[in-house]
Amino acid sequence: MTGRVVVIGDALIDELRDDDGVREFVGGAALNVAVGLSRLGVPASLIAMVGDDAAGEQICAYLAEYDVELLASPSEHGSSRAVSTRSAGGEPEYVFNEAAQNRRVHYGDAERAALADAAMVVVSCFPFDDAEQTDALLDAVGAASLAIDPNPRAGMLHDRDEFVRGFEKAAAHAQLVKVGEDDAQLLYDAPLEGLREKLTALGVDAVLATYGAGGAAIDADGLTVSRGIAHLPGRIVDTMGGGDAVLSTSVALVREGLPADEAEWGYVLDRAMEVAAATCRSEGALLRIPE
């Protein structure tokens, strides 16, 4: 084991449209987490579907720039793309292309070797409504330490009930699961507090709940630790990468073992809130370090 984290999920082009025009960023929740880990000094690999096209070349070059190893799954529909518009509060609204809606991950010898050697495996924005993909994921991950962010997107969701089944099946094997208010509403049509209780009952060791401007909380080993958002200079510009920054920071700090007490979890949340606050003060989802 090398301390390397392997992230499984999506990689795409974010096409941002607002009053200032149209701009493109390399993104995807899983890609953002992998790049964020690398920026935090953690060796990271990404297993994701990438097309053999100009957008795929752009994604590969971006990952190379941030020293993230890419284990690419082929795509018959080309590279994924999300067209996003921003609300007045900075929240993104997405429309996804065919590739994004039909993303799949392949686990060959290289992927399985990377997973077997990982300190932790992180899954984000995964097609849990594809039972075959969920089973392949769990088979490939095996006994590795697992962190999951379901990160469902309405524009990618084919079957909500099947997604919930797949997510809960995987979560039952996870050490850490991150969920937000949007996840609870989209998947369960219920408040986040109920989902926190459900995940704890499934046997998740640590449930990381994010509340946007309301901060975050951890439920772990009978403890609940909460923190508000961090207040940094400057205004909030873009919330797109905030949740991914929280997950990257948390995984960076717990990948070798979960905290044992309230003080250690408090440190994890404090740092995650600082990094998320810095990230939200720049356009795009690239993780920013407060210092």
For each residue, the residues with C-beta under 8 A, 3 or more apart:
1: 117 118 119
2: 43 117 119
3: 42 43 119 255 256
4: 42 43 44 45 114 117 118 119
5: 34 37 42 43 44 45 118 119 120 121 122 251 252 255
6: 44 45 46 47 114 115 118 120 121 122
7: 30 31 33 34 37 44 45 46 47 121 122 123 124
8: 30 46 47 48 105 121 122 123 124 126 137
9: 28 29 30 31 33 46 47 48 105 122 123 124 125 126 151
10: 28 29 30 31 48 49 80 100 103 124 125 126
11: 26 27 28 30 31 46 48 49 50 59 63 70 79 80
12: 26 27 28 31 59 79 80 81 82 99 100
13: 24 25 26 27 55 58 59 79 80 81 82
14: 24 25 26 27 28 81 82 84 240 284 285
15: 22 23 24 81 82 83 84
16: 22 23 24 25 84 85 86 92 283 284
17: 21 22 83 84 85
18: 21 85 86
19:
20: 23
21: 17 18
22: 15 16 17
23: 15 16 20
24: 13 14 15 16 58
25: 13 14 16 284 285 286
26: 11 12 13 14 31 58 59 62 63
27: 11 12 13 14 31 32 82 240 284 285
28: 9 10 11 12 14 31 32 48 80 82 125
29: 9 10 32 33 124 125 149 151 243 244
30: 7 8 9 10 11 33 34 46 48 122 123 124 125 126
31: 7 9 10 11 12 26 27 28 34 35 46 48 59 63 68
32: 27 28 29 35 36 241 244 245 248 285 286 287
33: 7 9 29 30 36 37 122 124 149 244 247 248 251
34: 5 7 30 31 37 38 44 45 46 63 68 122
35: 31 32 38 39 44 62 63 66 68 286 287
36: 32 33 39 40 241 244 245 247 248 249 286 287
37: 5 7 33 34 40 42 43 44 248 251 252
38: 34 35 41 42 43 44 66 67 68
39: 35 36 66 248 286 287 289
40: 36 37 248 249 252 275 287 289
41: 38 252
42: 3 4 5 37 38 251 252 255
43: 2 3 4 5 37 38
44: 4 5 6 7 34 35 37 38 68 69
45: 4 5 6 7 34 68 69 70 71 114 118
46: 6 7 8 9 11 30 31 34 63 68 69 70 71
47: 6 7 8 9 71 73 105 107 111 114
48: 8 9 10 11 28 30 31 70 71 72 73 103 105
49: 10 11 72 73 74 75 80 99 103 104 105
50: 11 56 59 60 70 72 73 75 79
51: 55 56 75 77 78 79 80 99
52: 56 74 75 78
53: 56 57 78 79
54: 57 58
55: 13 51 58 59 78 79 81
56: 50 51 52 53 59 60 72 75 78 79
57: 53 54 60 61
58: 13 24 26 54 55 61 62
59: 11 12 13 26 31 50 55 56 62 63 70 79
60: 50 56 57 63 64 70 72
61: 57 58 64 65
62: 26 35 58 59 65 66
63: 11 26 31 34 35 46 59 60 66 68 69 70
64: 60 61 67 68 70
65: 61 62
66: 35 38 39 62 63
67: 38 64
68: 31 34 35 38 44 45 46 63 64
69: 44 45 46 63 114
70: 11 45 46 48 50 59 60 63 64
71: 45 46 47 48 110 111 114
72: 48 49 50 56 60
73: 47 48 49 50 104 105 106
74: 49 52 106
75: 49 50 51 52 56 78 79 80 99 103 104
76:
77: 51 97 98 99 102
78: 51 52 53 55 56 75 99
79: 11 12 13 50 51 53 55 56 59 75 99
80: 10 11 12 13 28 49 51 75 96 97 99 100 103
81: 12 13 14 15 55 96 97 99 100
82: 12 13 14 15 27 28 94 95 96 97 100 155
83: 15 17 94 95 96 97
84: 14 15 16 17 92 93 94 95 240
85: 16 17 18 92 93
86: 16 18 90 91 92 93 238
87: 90 91 92 93
88:
89: 239
90: 86 87 236 237 238 239 240 280
91: 86 87 239
92: 16 84 85 86 87 239 240
93: 84 85 86 87
94: 82 83 84 153 154 155
95: 82 83 84 155
96: 80 81 82 83 100 101 153 155 156
97: 77 80 81 82 83 100 101
98: 77 101 102
99: 12 49 51 75 77 78 79 80 81 102 103
100: 10 12 80 81 82 96 97 103 155 156
101: 96 97 98 155 156 158
102: 77 98 99
103: 10 48 49 75 80 99 100 127 156
104: 49 73 75 127 130 133
105: 8 9 47 48 49 73 126 133 136 137
106: 73 74 111
107: 47 111 112 115 136 137 139 140
108: 111 112
109: 112 113
110: 71 113 114
111: 47 71 106 107 108 114 115 140
112: 107 108 109 115 116 140
113: 109 110 116 117
114: 4 6 45 47 69 71 110 111 117 118
115: 6 107 111 112 118 121 140 141 142 144
116: 112 113 142 144
117: 1 2 4 113 114
118: 1 4 5 6 45 114 115 121 144 145
119: 1 2 3 4 5 145 255 256
120: 5 6 144 145 146 147 175 251 254 255
121: 5 6 7 8 115 118 141 144 145 146 147
122: 5 6 7 8 9 30 33 34 146 147 148 149 247 251
123: 7 8 9 30 126 137 146 147 148 149 170
124: 7 8 9 10 29 30 33 148 149 151 244 247
125: 9 10 28 29 30 149 150 151 152 153 156
126: 8 9 10 30 105 123 133 134 137 148 150 151 170
127: 103 104 130 133 156
128: 133 134 150 152 162 163 164 165 166 167 170
129: 157 158 159 160 162 163 166
130: 104 127 133 134 158 162 166
131: 134 135 162 165 166
132: 135 136
133: 104 105 126 127 128 130 136 137 166
134: 126 128 130 131 137 138 166 169 170
135: 131 132 138 139
136: 105 107 132 133 139 140
137: 8 105 107 123 126 133 134 140 141 170
138: 134 135 141 169 170 173
139: 107 135 136 142
140: 107 111 112 115 136 137
141: 115 121 137 138 144 146 173
142: 115 116 139
143:
144: 115 116 118 120 121 141
145: 118 119 120 121 175 255
146: 120 121 122 123 141 170 173 174 175 176
147: 120 121 122 123 174 175 176 177 178 247 250 251
148: 122 123 124 126 167 170 171 174 176 177 178
149: 29 33 122 123 124 125 177 178 179 243 247
150: 125 126 128 163 167 177 179 183 187
151: 9 29 124 125 126 183 243
152: 125 128 156 157 163 183 186 187
153: 94 96 125 156 157
154: 94 157 186
155: 82 94 95 96 100 101
156: 96 100 101 103 125 127 152 153
157: 129 152 153 154 160 163 186
158: 101 129 130 162 163
159: 129 162 163
160: 129 157 163 164 186 187
161: 164 165
162: 128 129 130 131 158 159 165 166
163: 128 129 150 152 157 158 159 160 166 167 187
164: 128 160 161 167 168 187 188
165: 128 131 161 162 168 169
166: 128 129 130 131 133 134 162 163 169 170
167: 128 148 150 163 164 170 171 187
168: 164 165 171 172 198 202
169: 134 138 165 166 172
170: 123 126 128 134 137 138 146 148 166 167 173 174
171: 148 167 168 174 177 199 202 204
172: 168 169 202 203 204
173: 138 141 146 170
174: 146 147 148 170 171 177 204 205
175: 120 145 146 147 204 205 206 258
176: 146 147 148 204 205 206 207 208 250 251 254 258
177: 147 148 149 150 171 174 199 204 206 207 208
178: 147 148 149 208 209 210 243 246 247 250
179: 149 150 183 184 192 195 196 199 207 208 209 210
180: 183 184 192 209 210 211 212 243
181: 184 185 191 192 210 211 212
182: 185 186
183: 150 151 152 179 180 186 187 192 195
184: 179 180 181 187 188 190 191 192 194 195
185: 181 182 188 189 190
186: 152 154 157 160 182 183 189
187: 150 152 160 163 164 167 183 184 195
188: 164 184 185 194 195 198
189: 185 186
190: 184 185 194 195
191: 181 184 194 195
192: 179 180 181 183 184 195 196 209 211
193: 196 197
194: 184 188 190 191 197 198
195: 179 183 184 187 188 190 191 192 198 199 209
196: 179 192 193 199 200 207 209 217 219
197: 193 194 200 201
198: 168 188 194 195 201 202
199: 171 177 179 195 196 202 204 207 219
200: 196 197 203 204 207 219
201: 197 198
202: 168 171 172 198 199
203: 172 200
204: 171 172 174 175 176 177 199 200 207
205: 174 175 176 220 221 258
206: 175 176 177 218 219 220 221 254 258
207: 176 177 179 196 199 200 204 218 219 220
208: 176 177 178 179 216 217 218 246 247 250
209: 178 179 180 192 195 196 216 217 218 219
210: 178 179 180 181 215 216 242 243 246
211: 180 181 192 214 215 216 217
212: 180 181 239 242
213: 229
214: 211 228 229
215: 210 211 226 227 228 229 273
216: 208 209 210 211 226 227 246 269 272 273
217: 196 208 209 211 224 225 226 227 269
218: 206 207 208 209 223 224 225 226 265 268 269
219: 196 199 200 206 207 209 223 224
220: 205 206 207 223 225 258 259 265
221: 205 206 258
222:
223: 218 219 220 261 262 265
224: 217 218 219
225: 217 218 220 262 265 266 269
226: 215 216 217 218 269
227: 215 216 217 266 269 270 272 273
228: 214 215 273
229: 213 214 215 273 276 277
230: 270 273 274 276 277 290
231: 277
232: 274 277 278 281 290
233:
234: 237 281
235: 281
236: 90 239 280 281
237: 90 234 280 281 282 283
238: 86 90 241 280 282 283 284 285
239: 89 90 91 92 212 236 242 280
240: 14 27 84 90 92 284 285
241: 32 36 238 244 245 279 280 284 285 286 287
242: 210 212 239 245 246 276 279 280
243: 29 149 151 178 180 210 246 247 276
244: 29 32 33 36 124 241 247 248 279 285 287
245: 32 36 241 242 248 249 272 275 276 278 279 280 287 288
246: 178 208 210 216 242 243 249 250 272 273 275 276
247: 33 36 122 124 147 149 178 208 243 244 250 251
248: 32 33 36 37 39 40 244 245 251 252 275 287
249: 36 40 245 246 252 253 268 271 272 275 276 287
250: 147 176 178 208 246 247 253 254 268 269 272
251: 5 33 37 42 120 122 147 176 247 248 254 255
252: 5 37 40 41 42 248 249 255
253: 249 250 267 268 271 272
254: 120 176 206 250 251 257 258 259 268
255: 3 5 42 119 120 145 251 252
256: 3 119
257: 254
258: 175 176 205 206 220 221 254
259: 220 254 264 265 267 268
260: 264
261: 223 264 265
262: 223 225 265 266
263: 266 267
264: 259 260 261 267 268
265: 218 220 223 225 259 261 262 268 269
266: 225 227 262 263 269 270
267: 253 259 263 264 270 271
268: 218 249 250 253 254 259 264 265 271 272
269: 216 217 218 225 226 227 250 265 266 272 273
270: 227 230 266 267 273 274
271: 249 253 267 268 274 275
272: 216 227 245 246 249 250 253 268 269 275 276
273: 215 216 227 228 229 230 246 269 270 276 277
274: 230 232 270 271 277 278 290
275: 40 245 246 248 249 271 272 278 279 287 288 289 290
276: 229 230 242 243 245 246 249 272 273 279 280
277: 229 230 231 232 273 274 280 281 290
278: 232 245 274 275 281 282 288 289 290
279: 241 242 244 245 275 276 282 285 286 287 288
280: 90 236 237 238 239 241 242 245 276 277
281: 232 234 235 236 237 277 278 288
282: 237 238 278 279 286 288
283: 16 237 238
284: 14 16 25 27 238 240 241
285: 14 25 27 32 238 240 241 244 279
286: 25 32 35 36 39 241 279 282
287: 32 35 36 39 40 241 244 245 248 249 275 279
288: 245 275 278 279 281 282
289: 39 40 275 278
290: 230 232 274 275 277 278
291:
